[in-house]
Amino acid sequence: MRKYLLRLTTITGIAILFFTTYTAIVSFTLPQQDTTAEPFKVRTIVIDAGHGGKDPGAHGSYSVEKTVALNIALKLRDAIHESYPQIKVIMTRSDNTFIPLNHRSEIANDNNANLFISIHCNSSPEGTASIAHKQKGAMVLVYGFHRKGEQMEALRENSAIYQEKNYKETYESYDETDPTNLIVLNAYMQKYRKQSILFGELLMDQFKATDDRVTLGVKEQGVLVLAHSGMPNVLIETGFINNPEEEDYLNSASGQAEIVSSIVKAIGEYKNEVDSK
């Protein structure tokens, strides 16, 4: 009986020691999150008008992508100001200026943007000679997952942890050079990717339901400006500029107004979705 009690006491002691050690490790490696930290919200949007200056982009029969993209981008800026005055809107370009791709993403990263929207026009291989068999429709691109290494580097420069209230206290031991923190960055990358796809899908729904447009879906592509932007981001192909029918639509006041209205509605739905979490 004495041996049994001694063995039971020893086992109990080991169990208590293991539990105490485990609790100490968990307490050390998983510190409590700061409950005062502000949640992710859409506060700053960067609008990127594709191409510009010496880079005209795709050609239609009478217009070029850089001009159409800028006109839509400027109208989008004004519409966001009107619908969501609390959101700060930053343009990568406001005139016919050439802006290098890496500088466009730097603008978004340096301003801690919560959403990056790049406006473009698509072009199909057939040229502009005939409307027959022309591709048409709107499309949204998100960064290709094969460029996740570049996205990770962008997140190092623009991680959302730096936007949180009291982040220095919350992430007191955070060291971006520590390999273990790749887990943190990877979590943000996955989160932003999901949010990019969500916004893209909301855009497709709006283009189809509101504008009765042909929609080509949300597609993955190795787009440099998206891979280097450390936040949710999309590139909107607003239509095929070398399709005469769509070129007229993209250049018309009514067509641009419809495109802008759909983007603003999608922003509203996106805000409601992510701001509440």
Stockholm file with secondary structure:
# STOCKHOLM 1.0

chainA/1-277         MRKYLLRLTTITGIAILFFTTYTAIVSFTLPQQDTTAEPFKVRTIVIDAGHGGKDPGAHGSYSVEKTVALNIALKLRDAIHESYPQIKVIMTRSDNTFIPLNHRSEIANDNNANLFISIHCNSSPEGTASIAHKQKGAMVLVYGFHRKGEQMEALRENSAIYQEKNYKETYESYDETDPTNLIVLNAYMQKYRKQSILFGELLMDQFKATDDRVTLGVKEQGVLVLAHSGMPNVLIETGFINNPEEEDYLNSASGQAEIVSSIVKAIGEYKNEVDSK
#=GR chainA/1-277 SS CHHHHHHHHHHHHHHHHHHHHHHHHHHHHSCCCCTTSCCCCCCEEEEEECCBTTBCCSBCSSCBHHHHHHHHHHHHHHHHHHHCTTSEEEESCSSSCCCCHHHHHHHHHHTTCSEEEEEEEECCTTCSSCCTTCCCCEEEEEECGGGHHHHHHHHHHHCGGGGSTTHHHHTTTCCTTSGGGHHHHHHHHHHHHHHHHHHHHHHHHHHHHTTCCCEEEEEEECCHHHHTCCSSEEEEEEEETTSHHHHHHHHSHHHHHHHHHHHHHHHHHHHHHHHTC
#=GC SS_cons         CHHHHHHHHHHHHHHHHHHHHHHHHHHHHSCCCCTTSCCCCCCEEEEEECCBTTBCCSBCSSCBHHHHHHHHHHHHHHHHHHHCTTSEEEESCSSSCCCCHHHHHHHHHHTTCSEEEEEEEECCTTCSSCCTTCCCCEEEEEECGGGHHHHHHHHHHHCGGGGSTTHHHHTTTCCTTSGGGHHHHHHHHHHHHHHHHHHHHHHHHHHHHTTCCCEEEEEEECCHHHHTCCSSEEEEEEEETTSHHHHHHHHSHHHHHHHHHHHHHHHHHHHHHHHTC
//
